[in-house]
């Protein structure tokens, strides 16, 4: 089948999942990849021979660990004004490529074009899981308003999550190529705004045995497999990779981003790591480092199903069910859920 796959460019989790799926799906299907320019280099590194096209960037502007909402609103207005032009371009491209199905990871432009062309759409992502964990905090309300817009239209939706999703983490093949051992070196995978505060705390503690990422000259997969622990932001993919590989992880959630706050809380509840704000870093990071030998811990709640193994094969099976369903009946009779055997995504 001829499939258009698209992903958001905000963070590396979306593109990492798309690459993981593409590495397997390409064996049976013809794939066309759509992504913002910010993640093109990652895609070209891992699947260099697959056709790659551009969709608009929806990356949020940030300062230190806080989302800047006014620039975000201006970006949303700009994208709304550009939507008719982009929609026309993508519809023309999808028709020319004879795309028969769309698989999207939190990217709305290709799904909107697909809907206009009556092309079936599968939305498979993590951030949308916020709709199952609603509360009355400002960031939760904002996240629940934004998530449907970021996903765009869909005919079936699968949430990928180490907590409460339809299936668990999706891991790129190269991360499983090295023997896993608990070494002494820390991995610091940090955006620029987080680096100095973390490095200052480590300097006070006398900790200098670490590798700093992102760094394209280093082998992240090998270093991760041999690390003692990881310190990073609270993106779902980074947390998932550490959980699957058995690495304790300490995360710093982005202020104002409910999904990351939810990820961090669920990480703590899972017993696989902990979190802190930048303001509490000097107190909480030493506490984490002093208790590395105690991980993994027993989960702190029985109300959530935590998934700690690579679920790529499970997710691929869901995708293949979706595609098989398209193959055996016309799109205009494609009504209701694809398959009632899909598990229910969980919320509190």
Secondary structure, 3 states (H helix, E strand, C coil): CEEEEEECCCCCHHHHHHHHHHHHHCCCCEEEEEECHHHHHHHHHHCCCCEEEECCCCCCCEECCEECHHHHHHHHHHHHHHHHHHHHHHHHHHHHHCCCEEEEECCHHHHHHHHHCCCEEEEEECHHHHHHCCCCCHHHHHHHHHHHHHHCCCCEEEEECCECCCECCCCCHHHHCCCCCCCCCEEEECCHHHHHHHHHHHHHHCCCCEEEECCCCCCHHHHHHCCCEEEEECCHHHHHHHHHHCCEEEEECCECCHHHHHHHHHHHHHCCEEECCCCCHHHHHHHHHCCHHHCCCCCCCCCCCECCCCCHHHHHHHHHHHHHHHHHCCHHHCCCCCCCCCCCCCCC
